């Protein structure tokens, strides 16, 4: 019999969810599932979305988004992260999530992936860490290739589809100029161009 954990004292969590840049990217092959094998240097930057997670007594997952337009239903990666976490842990499903989207959508900067990772981390903290980082990594990898990177939030050498991460020690603090064109990349991102 699975016991339902008590709500911790803090039933609201607010966090900044950083964007990322691929400083160097080399596509090394294509897999049968459509993903591309790659080697990349991924670096978090200070451009952030804001995520607020609030536990509620109502059952279900409620989502509200402001800023850049994104789905506010089960098509949103944050919603999928919440559903995945609840499914894995068996915890009651009563949560309201508010996202303030500051990271440009479909710009290859990982905004949705960062928000999804922050959702997993927030839930795990709010329920006193029932899942290990390995367990969170497995959930994150099931959501998307970039999501595991945002669990750790540090410069990393990424391999595989981006889910095999090696931290880069002593990465220099640099300024980046980011320009986002009006062209939007969906689903496979810019690697879809390579097909």
VOROKE-88840 format. One line per field, with one value per atom (N, C-alpha, C): atom name; x, y negated, z negated. Coordinates in nm, 3 decimals. Atoms other than C-alpha are relative to their C-alpha. Layout:
<pts>
name = (CA_...)
px = (X_...)
py = (Y_...)
pz = (Z_...)
</pts>
This chain:
<pts>
name = (N_CA_C_N_CA_C_N_CA_C_N_CA_C_N_CA_C_N_CA_C_N_CA_C_N_CA_C_N_CA_C_N_CA_C_N_CA_C_N_CA_C_N_CA_C_N_CA_C_N_CA_C_N_CA_C_N_CA_C_N_CA_C_N_CA_C_N_CA_C_N_CA_C_N_CA_C_N_CA_C_N_CA_C_N_CA_C_N_CA_C_N_CA_C_N_CA_C_N_CA_C_N_CA_C_N_CA_C_N_CA_C_N_CA_C_N_CA_C_N_CA_C_N_CA_C_N_CA_C_N_CA_C_N_CA_C_N_CA_C_N_CA_C_N_CA_C_N_CA_C_N_CA_C_N_CA_C_N_CA_C_N_CA_C_N_CA_C_N_CA_C_N_CA_C_N_CA_C_N_CA_C_N_CA_C_N_CA_C_N_CA_C_N_CA_C_N_CA_C_N_CA_C_N_CA_C_N_CA_C_N_CA_C_N_CA_C_N_CA_C_N_CA_C_N_CA_C_N_CA_C_N_CA_C_N_CA_C_N_CA_C_N_CA_C_N_CA_C_N_CA_C_N_CA_C_N_CA_C_N_CA_C_N_CA_C_N_CA_C_N_CA_C_N_CA_C_N_CA_C_N_CA_C_N_CA_C_N_CA_C_N_CA_C_N_CA_C_N_CA_C_N_CA_C_N_CA_C_N_CA_C_N_CA_C_N_CA_C_N_CA_C_N_CA_C_N_CA_C_N_CA_C_N_CA_C_N_CA_C_N_CA_C_N_CA_C_N_CA_C_N_CA_C_N_CA_C_N_CA_C_N_CA_C_N_CA_C_N_CA_C_N_CA_C_N_CA_C_N_CA_C_N_CA_C_N_CA_C_N_CA_C_N_CA_C_N_CA_C_N_CA_C_N_CA_C_N_CA_C_N_CA_C_N_CA_C_N_CA_C_N_CA_C_N_CA_C_N_CA_C_N_CA_C_N_CA_C_N_CA_C_N_CA_C_N_CA_C_N_CA_C_N_CA_C_N_CA_C_N_CA_C_N_CA_C_N_CA_C_N_CA_C_N_CA_C_N_CA_C_N_CA_C_N_CA_C_N_CA_C_N_CA_C_N_CA_C_N_CA_C_N_CA_C_N_CA_C_N_CA_C_N_CA_C_N_CA_C_N_CA_C_N_CA_C_N_CA_C_N_CA_C_N_CA_C_N_CA_C_N_CA_C_N_CA_C_N_CA_C_N_CA_C_N_CA_C_N_CA_C_N_CA_C_N_CA_C_N_CA_C_N_CA_C_N_CA_C_N_CA_C_N_CA_C_N_CA_C_N_CA_C_N_CA_C_N_CA_C_N_CA_C_N_CA_C_N_CA_C_N_CA_C_N_CA_C_N_CA_C_N_CA_C_N_CA_C_N_CA_C_N_CA_C_N_CA_C_N_CA_C_N_CA_C_N_CA_C_N_CA_C_N_CA_C_N_CA_C_N_CA_C_N_CA_C_N_CA_C_N_CA_C_N_CA_C_N_CA_C_N_CA_C)
px = (0.084_0.000_0.089_-0.078_0.144_-0.057_0.047_0.128_0.011_0.000_0.042_0.076_-0.079_0.300_-0.080_0.064_0.198_0.048_-0.044_0.209_0.106_-0.102_0.525_-0.049_0.045_0.499_-0.010_0.000_0.576_-0.076_0.080_0.299_0.001_-0.019_0.408_0.150_-0.142_0.737_0.010_-0.026_0.860_0.147_-0.138_1.170_0.020_-0.039_1.353_0.049_-0.038_1.400_0.083_-0.088_1.702_-0.012_-0.017_1.739_0.139_-0.134_2.041_0.043_-0.057_2.271_0.083_-0.090_2.440_0.120_-0.118_2.787_0.065_-0.052_2.908_-0.089_0.090_2.696_0.048_-0.037_2.800_-0.098_0.092_2.538_0.082_-0.085_2.702_-0.077_0.079_2.415_-0.147_0.145_2.046_-0.045_0.051_1.864_-0.129_0.123_1.574_-0.125_0.116_1.340_-0.014_0.010_1.404_0.090_-0.093_1.635_0.137_-0.135_1.985_0.100_-0.113_2.300_0.082_-0.073_2.507_0.106_-0.094_2.795_-0.017_0.028_2.728_0.052_-0.027_2.844_-0.124_0.122_2.532_0.032_-0.029_2.545_-0.129_0.116_2.264_0.033_-0.019_2.217_-0.101_0.084_2.047_-0.140_0.136_1.743_-0.087_0.079_1.470_-0.150_0.143_1.106_-0.018_0.034_0.934_-0.106_0.093_0.755_-0.048_0.058_0.518_-0.083_0.074_0.390_-0.072_0.082_0.106_-0.081_0.079_-0.037_-0.142_0.139_-0.416_-0.072_0.081_-0.683_-0.085_0.076_-0.860_0.086_-0.074_-0.764_0.020_-0.027_-0.607_0.119_-0.114_-0.337_-0.056_0.043_-0.420_0.125_-0.115_-0.187_-0.041_0.024_-0.173_0.132_-0.121_0.079_-0.021_-0.001_0.158_0.132_-0.121_0.417_-0.013_0.007_0.506_-0.110_0.113_0.211_0.046_-0.024_0.232_-0.132_0.122_-0.036_-0.019_0.032_-0.211_-0.080_0.071_-0.327_0.100_-0.086_-0.190_0.107_-0.105_0.020_0.123_-0.112_0.246_0.094_-0.098_0.568_-0.004_0.014_0.512_-0.115_0.114_0.174_0.045_-0.049_0.342_0.095_-0.091_0.611_-0.078_0.083_0.347_-0.068_0.068_0.151_0.098_-0.102_0.472_0.042_-0.040_0.572_-0.108_0.111_0.229_-0.016_0.011_0.221_0.108_-0.113_0.564_-0.012_0.004_0.504_-0.133_0.131_0.132_-0.059_0.047_0.088_-0.129_0.125_-0.243_0.027_-0.017_-0.289_-0.080_0.064_-0.377_0.103_-0.105_-0.158_-0.044_0.018_-0.179_0.140_-0.133_0.122_-0.017_0.002_0.176_0.139_-0.126_0.443_-0.003_-0.022_0.567_0.109_-0.091_0.728_0.077_-0.091_1.025_0.097_-0.090_1.231_-0.076_0.069_1.143_-0.035_0.051_0.937_0.058_-0.049_1.079_0.125_-0.123_1.413_0.123_-0.112_1.627_0.069_-0.060_1.690_-0.051_0.042_1.511_-0.097_0.091_1.247_-0.100_0.096_0.985_0.067_-0.076_1.246_0.043_-0.039_1.371_-0.118_0.121_1.016_-0.040_0.035_0.953_0.093_-0.096_1.273_-0.027_0.031_1.185_-0.126_0.122_0.842_0.034_-0.041_0.999_0.075_-0.078_1.246_-0.088_0.090_0.974_-0.086_0.082_0.747_0.084_-0.083_1.033_0.037_-0.030_1.125_-0.124_0.123_0.764_-0.045_0.037_0.717_0.120_-0.114_1.049_0.082_-0.094_1.251_-0.023_0.021_1.090_0.077_-0.076_1.279_0.145_-0.142_1.657_0.024_-0.033_1.833_-0.001_0.006_1.864_-0.145_0.142_1.486_-0.055_0.043_1.427_0.058_-0.064_1.677_-0.076_0.076_1.483_-0.133_0.124_1.156_0.028_-0.035_1.324_0.034_-0.039_1.474_-0.122_0.123_1.127_-0.083_0.075_0.997_0.062_-0.067_1.259_0.150_-0.146_1.626_0.069_-0.065_1.706_-0.039_0.051_1.511_0.103_-0.098_1.785_0.106_-0.100_2.033_-0.045_0.051_1.810_-0.018_0.003_1.795_0.126_-0.130_2.161_0.040_-0.020_2.180_0.144_-0.141_2.553_0.055_-0.059_2.770_0.039_-0.023_2.795_0.032_-0.019_2.922_-0.112_0.115_2.613_0.028_-0.015_2.619_-0.132_0.122_2.364_-0.098_0.098_2.047_0.000_-0.012_2.158_-0.025_0.036_2.071_0.118_-0.120_2.422_0.087_-0.061_2.583_0.126_-0.125_2.935_0.026_-0.021_2.983_0.135_-0.124_3.243_0.047_-0.056_3.460_0.061_-0.065_3.580_-0.043_0.049_3.361_0.006_-0.013_3.438_-0.135_0.119_3.174_0.014_-0.004_3.095_-0.130_0.119_2.851_-0.040_0.050_2.633_-0.101_0.101_2.436_-0.090_0.095_2.123_-0.100_0.096_1.919_-0.091_0.094_1.604_-0.082_0.079_1.457_-0.146_0.142_1.085_-0.028_0.015_1.139_-0.006_0.015_1.018_0.024_-0.028_1.143_-0.086_0.087_0.898_0.051_-0.024_0.927_0.147_-0.139_1.270_0.098_-0.087_1.402_0.073_-0.071_1.658_0.057_-0.053_1.785_-0.096_0.097_1.465_0.041_-0.049_1.629_0.097_-0.102_1.898_-0.059_0.062_1.650_-0.021)
py = (0.118_0.000_-0.124_0.122_-0.335_-0.107_0.107_-0.612_-0.133_0.133_-0.961_-0.092_0.085_-1.208_-0.119_0.122_-1.501_-0.118_0.123_-1.845_-0.062_0.068_-2.018_-0.141_0.131_-2.356_-0.099_0.093_-2.536_0.063_-0.057_-2.460_-0.086_0.083_-2.731_-0.010_0.014_-2.740_-0.084_0.087_-3.013_0.017_-0.018_-2.970_-0.063_0.046_-3.118_0.121_-0.112_-2.877_-0.053_0.064_-2.967_0.058_-0.045_-2.949_0.061_-0.054_-2.774_-0.035_0.016_-2.825_0.124_-0.103_-2.558_-0.075_0.075_-2.710_0.066_-0.076_-2.441_0.121_-0.112_-2.176_0.076_-0.086_-1.886_0.116_-0.112_-1.646_0.115_-0.114_-1.303_0.114_-0.106_-1.089_-0.016_0.002_-1.021_0.137_-0.125_-0.758_0.039_-0.050_-0.543_-0.069_0.067_-0.729_-0.146_0.136_-1.057_-0.100_0.090_-1.213_0.005_0.005_-1.319_0.022_-0.013_-1.205_-0.128_0.125_-1.507_-0.007_0.042_-1.651_-0.152_0.142_-1.997_-0.051_0.068_-2.243_-0.082_0.070_-2.363_-0.084_0.093_-2.665_-0.070_0.078_-2.812_-0.148_0.144_-3.187_-0.066_0.068_-3.451_-0.034_0.020_-3.496_0.112_-0.101_-3.318_-0.019_0.000_-3.224_0.000_-0.009_-3.243_0.108_-0.111_-2.937_-0.005_-0.007_-2.930_0.127_-0.124_-2.596_-0.013_0.012_-2.597_0.129_-0.120_-2.282_-0.043_0.032_-2.283_0.125_-0.113_-2.066_0.057_-0.049_-2.041_0.101_-0.098_-1.741_-0.055_0.040_-1.800_-0.094_0.087_-2.007_-0.122_0.126_-2.371_-0.076_0.069_-2.576_-0.136_0.135_-2.948_-0.057_0.054_-3.118_-0.144_0.136_-3.483_-0.023_0.027_-3.640_0.066_-0.071_-3.443_0.105_-0.092_-3.229_0.145_-0.144_-2.857_0.069_-0.071_-2.588_-0.004_0.000_-2.597_0.125_-0.125_-2.236_0.116_-0.120_-1.880_0.001_0.009_-1.983_-0.077_0.074_-2.197_0.097_-0.091_-2.027_-0.003_0.009_-2.152_0.091_-0.087_-1.976_0.147_-0.137_-1.659_0.039_-0.027_-1.688_0.028_-0.021_-1.721_0.136_-0.129_-1.424_0.116_-0.104_-1.218_0.019_-0.008_-1.301_0.066_-0.059_-1.219_0.148_-0.140_-0.894_0.084_-0.073_-0.789_0.014_-0.002_-0.880_0.045_-0.035_-0.810_-0.106_0.106_-1.139_-0.059_0.061_-1.323_-0.111_0.097_-1.543_-0.126_0.128_-1.889_-0.110_0.100_-2.165_-0.108_0.113_-2.510_-0.049_0.043_-2.616_-0.125_0.124_-2.970_-0.019_0.022_-3.035_-0.141_0.127_-3.378_0.025_-0.035_-3.316_-0.122_0.104_-3.545_0.053_-0.063_-3.298_0.016_-0.016_-3.315_0.146_-0.134_-3.015_0.052_-0.068_-2.766_-0.068_0.067_-2.951_0.086_-0.088_-2.652_-0.030_0.039_-2.800_0.082_-0.094_-2.527_-0.052_0.056_-2.738_0.100_-0.101_-2.463_0.111_-0.104_-2.207_-0.047_0.056_-2.435_-0.007_0.006_-2.491_0.140_-0.138_-2.114_0.052_-0.045_-2.043_-0.068_0.073_-2.313_0.054_-0.061_-2.155_0.127_-0.124_-1.818_-0.030_0.035_-1.977_-0.062_0.063_-2.187_0.103_-0.105_-1.889_0.083_-0.086_-1.684_-0.070_0.075_-1.959_-0.013_0.020_-2.019_0.127_-0.127_-1.649_0.069_-0.048_-1.612_0.107_-0.078_-1.449_0.151_-0.145_-1.109_0.063_-0.053_-1.072_-0.047_0.035_-1.064_-0.082_0.072_-1.276_0.095_-0.100_-0.958_0.023_-0.017_-0.909_-0.120_0.121_-1.271_-0.006_-0.002_-1.232_0.092_-0.093_-0.932_-0.062_0.068_-1.128_-0.110_0.111_-1.427_0.050_-0.055_-1.216_0.048_-0.043_-1.077_-0.116_0.117_-1.431_-0.068_0.066_-1.559_-0.002_-0.010_-1.565_-0.106_0.108_-1.902_-0.002_0.012_-1.849_0.042_-0.037_-1.657_-0.108_0.107_-1.942_-0.100_0.103_-2.181_0.048_-0.050_-1.954_-0.044_0.028_-2.037_-0.147_0.143_-2.391_-0.046_0.041_-2.401_0.028_-0.027_-2.418_0.146_-0.144_-2.067_0.033_-0.061_-1.866_0.102_-0.089_-1.691_0.095_-0.102_-1.369_0.075_-0.076_-1.121_-0.093_0.096_-1.320_-0.128_0.114_-1.572_0.038_-0.045_-1.360_0.061_-0.050_-1.226_-0.122_0.127_-1.510_0.018_0.003_-1.574_-0.145_0.139_-1.888_-0.053_0.066_-2.134_-0.086_0.074_-2.261_-0.130_0.128_-2.622_-0.065_0.068_-2.744_-0.151_0.144_-3.117_-0.071_0.085_-3.379_-0.087_0.074_-3.531_-0.076_0.071_-3.782_0.056_-0.050_-3.658_-0.099_0.079_-3.855_0.099_-0.096_-3.663_-0.075_0.058_-3.755_0.113_-0.104_-3.557_-0.050_0.039_-3.578_0.040_-0.034_-3.552_0.143_-0.139_-3.205_0.088_-0.088_-2.940_0.144_-0.141_-2.583_0.082_-0.085_-2.321_0.144_-0.143_-1.961_0.036_-0.043_-1.844_-0.117_0.117_-2.199_-0.013_0.025_-2.307_0.128_-0.124_-1.949_0.061_-0.047_-1.881_-0.044_0.048_-2.083_0.100_-0.093_-1.814_0.124_-0.121_-1.544_-0.007)
pz = (0.000_0.000_0.000_-0.013_0.107_-0.092_0.088_-0.151_0.074_-0.060_-0.039_-0.094_0.087_-0.168_-0.050_0.050_-0.382_0.082_-0.066_-0.227_-0.088_0.078_-0.335_-0.030_0.044_-0.501_0.117_-0.114_-0.175_0.115_-0.107_0.071_0.126_-0.118_0.316_0.026_-0.035_0.503_0.125_-0.115_0.736_0.039_-0.045_0.949_0.138_-0.132_1.245_0.079_-0.084_1.534_0.118_-0.098_1.751_0.141_-0.138_2.126_0.012_-0.025_2.278_0.141_-0.133_2.569_0.032_-0.050_2.776_0.057_-0.041_2.801_0.121_-0.114_3.035_0.016_-0.025_3.200_0.123_-0.112_3.418_0.005_-0.020_3.552_0.056_-0.039_3.576_0.066_-0.064_3.709_-0.031_0.021_3.721_-0.049_0.056_3.516_0.069_-0.061_3.626_-0.055_0.060_3.388_0.044_-0.052_3.574_-0.070_0.068_3.315_0.067_-0.052_3.414_-0.113_0.092_3.236_0.013_-0.005_3.142_-0.107_0.102_2.951_-0.008_0.015_2.809_-0.134_0.125_2.548_-0.032_0.041_2.365_-0.124_0.109_2.135_-0.040_0.043_1.921_0.003_-0.001_1.955_-0.093_0.100_1.742_0.049_-0.050_1.971_-0.057_0.072_1.772_0.019_0.024_1.762_-0.152_0.142_1.423_-0.016_0.024_1.287_-0.144_0.135_0.991_-0.007_0.022_0.864_-0.133_0.121_0.615_-0.015_0.028_0.457_-0.036_0.028_0.442_-0.052_0.048_0.285_0.113_-0.116_0.621_0.075_-0.080_0.830_0.140_-0.136_1.167_0.010_-0.031_1.331_0.072_-0.063_1.404_0.041_-0.056_1.620_0.052_-0.049_1.689_0.051_-0.060_1.920_0.045_-0.051_1.988_0.072_-0.079_2.217_0.136_-0.128_2.528_-0.005_-0.004_2.635_0.013_-0.001_2.559_-0.038_0.040_2.511_-0.152_0.143_2.175_-0.036_0.022_2.182_0.002_0.003_2.206_0.108_-0.102_2.509_-0.049_0.056_2.289_-0.071_0.060_2.175_-0.153_0.146_1.818_-0.046_0.032_1.811_0.008_-0.017_1.942_-0.113_0.111_1.673_-0.128_0.120_1.400_0.005_-0.015_1.533_-0.019_0.012_1.558_-0.146_0.141_1.200_-0.084_0.075_1.061_0.031_-0.039_1.256_-0.067_0.058_1.128_-0.152_0.146_0.764_-0.057_0.051_0.734_-0.093_0.087_0.549_0.054_-0.045_0.560_0.102_-0.108_0.864_-0.029_0.026_0.736_0.005_-0.015_0.872_0.099_-0.091_1.029_0.035_-0.046_1.240_0.085_-0.078_1.366_0.062_-0.071_1.630_0.060_-0.069_1.733_0.103_-0.109_2.073_0.047_-0.046_2.134_0.106_-0.097_2.338_0.132_-0.129_2.709_0.027_-0.026_2.816_0.132_-0.119_3.070_0.057_-0.041_3.078_-0.027_0.029_2.978_-0.131_0.127_2.634_-0.119_0.102_2.439_-0.103_0.100_2.267_-0.056_0.047_2.252_-0.078_0.070_2.149_-0.138_0.129_1.873_-0.095_0.082_1.747_-0.049_0.038_1.748_-0.109_0.101_1.553_-0.134_0.124_1.299_-0.066_0.055_1.259_-0.076_0.068_1.175_-0.129_0.119_0.932_-0.108_0.097_0.768_-0.071_0.062_0.711_-0.096_0.084_0.573_-0.130_0.122_0.327_-0.088_0.076_0.225_-0.071_0.061_0.150_-0.064_0.078_-0.035_0.073_-0.082_0.246_0.003_-0.011_0.303_0.116_-0.113_0.632_-0.007_-0.007_0.662_0.126_-0.123_0.924_0.119_-0.109_1.129_0.044_-0.033_1.109_0.073_-0.069_1.208_0.141_-0.131_1.494_0.096_-0.084_1.625_0.046_-0.038_1.616_0.102_-0.088_1.781_0.141_-0.131_2.062_0.077_-0.066_2.134_0.053_-0.043_2.183_0.122_-0.112_2.427_-0.019_0.000_2.518_-0.086_0.076_2.351_-0.148_0.137_2.028_-0.105_0.104_1.837_-0.026_0.018_1.897_-0.105_0.090_1.704_-0.144_0.138_1.398_-0.075_0.062_1.333_0.015_-0.019_1.477_-0.001_-0.005_1.541_0.140_-0.131_1.853_0.012_-0.017_1.995_0.144_-0.130_2.285_0.013_-0.020_2.421_0.116_-0.105_2.622_0.013_-0.025_2.750_0.070_-0.054_2.821_-0.084_0.090_2.560_-0.144_0.134_2.258_-0.077_0.068_2.180_-0.027_0.037_1.990_-0.082_0.075_1.869_-0.040_0.042_1.657_0.048_-0.040_1.785_-0.116_0.113_1.503_0.050_-0.027_1.500_0.131_-0.120_1.785_-0.027_0.027_1.821_0.004_-0.007_1.752_0.122_-0.125_2.089_0.019_-0.043_2.231_0.135_-0.127_2.515_0.056_-0.069_2.768_0.071_-0.056_2.864_0.087_-0.094_3.169_0.044_-0.042_3.239_0.118_-0.118_3.589_-0.019_0.009_3.649_0.044_-0.041_3.798_-0.124_0.116_3.552_0.040_-0.023_3.530_-0.095_0.081_3.405_-0.001_0.020_3.284_0.001_-0.003_3.402_-0.001_0.000_3.401_0.132_-0.124_3.650_0.061_-0.056_3.687_0.100_-0.101_3.883_0.140_-0.128_4.161_0.062_-0.048_4.185_0.065_-0.053_4.285_0.149)
</pts>
